[in-house]
Amino acid sequence: MSNDMIVMKTIEYIEKYPDVDYVITQFTVPRRVMYYKNGWKNITPWTKNTESRVFFKYLDSQEMRMYNLWKNVYILEQYLQNTPHYFWRASEGSEKNVQNDCIFKKLVPWSDMVTLYDLIGTPETHPKHYVTGHPSKEGHNLIAQHLQGVVPK
């Protein structure tokens, strides 16, 4: 699921069920994007369809990925301004190649938000925390411990 869809679904849920005490949002890796064709769909560089091949060949850039991530953080931060919330995100090594900070990153208090790598290390440094690129049971336990320390009692 893309960050666009995460923000959209979060807002739709709260609009439908407004009695929310606390929101935790995990933003995903910026390479996941959303487009509309007979409904909203997510794509990644590995999605096997024409839309994905064209988008990632001709339109994608690391700068655009990061701009879109921080724009989504900003949108959700603004929407949740009166609701207690916590943001964290998945990360990827290629993010380090982006030279300029985006204006939206400068406008949110989450510019140094905790990442998956902060919580469980990288697949290279902590392989037992991962299974095929995703957190293992041990990795999930570390994430849960962190979140339990964040959510108010």
N, C-alpha and C positions, 0 to 999 in steps of 0.2 A: 504494500500500500504506500502511495506517495505521501509526501508532506502536505500537498494540496488536499488530498482526500482525507488525511488525518484531521486537518483543521476543519474542513467542510463537515465531516461526520461528527466531530466534537460539538461544533456549534449547532448542528441540526438536532443532536441528542439533547443538549441543554435547552434549546428552544421548545422541544417537546416535553421534557421533564425538567423544569426549571428549579426544582428543589434539590440543588446540588450543594453539598457541604464542602467538597474539596475536589480539585481536578489534578490528576497527574497525567502529563502528556510525554510520551516518548516519541520524539521526532526520529524519522528514519534516515538512511543514507540519502544524500541529495541527488543521487543518480536516478532515483525512481521519480517518474513524472506521470501526469494524468492528462488525458485528452478526451474529447467527446465525439462519439460516433454511435448513435442509437443507445445512448447511456454513457455514463462516465466509466472510463477504463484506465488502468494503470499499465505503464510499460517500463522496462529497464533496457539496458543495452543488450540483454540476452533474450528478450522477448522475440519470438519468431513470428513476426508479421511485417507487412510493408510499412506501416506507420512507424514502428520502432526503428527499422533499418533506415528510413528516410530521416527521421528526427535525429537520431544519434550520429548519422553521417554528416548531415548538412547544418543542423541547428544547434546542437549541443556544445556546451563549453563548461569547463570547471567554474568559470566566473559566473555564468548564468545559473548553474546548480546552486552555488553558495548564495547568490542574490535571492533566488527563490526560497531557499531554506530560511534566510533571515527575514524575508518578507512575510513568510508564514508565521514565524515566531512573533513578529510585530503584530500581525493581525490578531492572533490568538491572545497575546498579551493585552491588547486593547479591549478585546471582547471580554476577557476575564478580569478586568481591572477591579471589580467589586467582589470577586470570588477568589478565595484562597487557592493557590495553585503552585505546582512545581513542574518545571520542564527539565528534561534530560534528553540525550540523543545518541543514536548510533553514529559512528564516525568511520571515516576511511582515510587511508594514508594520503591519497591524492589531493586532499583538501589543503595540504601544506603548500601546494604549488600556486595558490591564488595570492596575488600580490597585494591587492587593495581590499580594505574593509568596505563593506557595503553600508550605505547610510542607515538601513534598517537595523543592522547589527549595532550601530552606535546609539540607536534610540531605545534599545531594550536593556533591562538589567540582567539579561541572560547571556551576554556576549562571551562569558567564560563558563557556560553551563557544563555540567558533568557529562562525560561521554561514556559510552560502553567500554572503551579502552581504559578510561580512568577506573572503572569498577572491576573489570575482570582481565585487564591486560589485552594483548593482541594475540591472534592465533600463533604467531611466531614465538612470543615470549611466554605464553601460558597455554600451550596446546590442550591441556586437560580441561580447560574452561570452555572449549569449543567442540562442536560436532559439525562437520561440513560447513564451516563459516558462521554458524549460529551458536548461541550459548548452549553448553551442555547442561546437565542437571546441576552440576557443581557451579557453573556459571550463573544459572538462574537463581541458585541459593544466594550467591553473592549479591546479585541485583536485588533480590527480595530483602536481604539484610539492610542494604542501603535505603531502600524505599521505606522500610519500617522505621528507620530513624528520621525520616523526613515528614511522614504523615503525622499530624497532630493526634494525640491520644484522646 
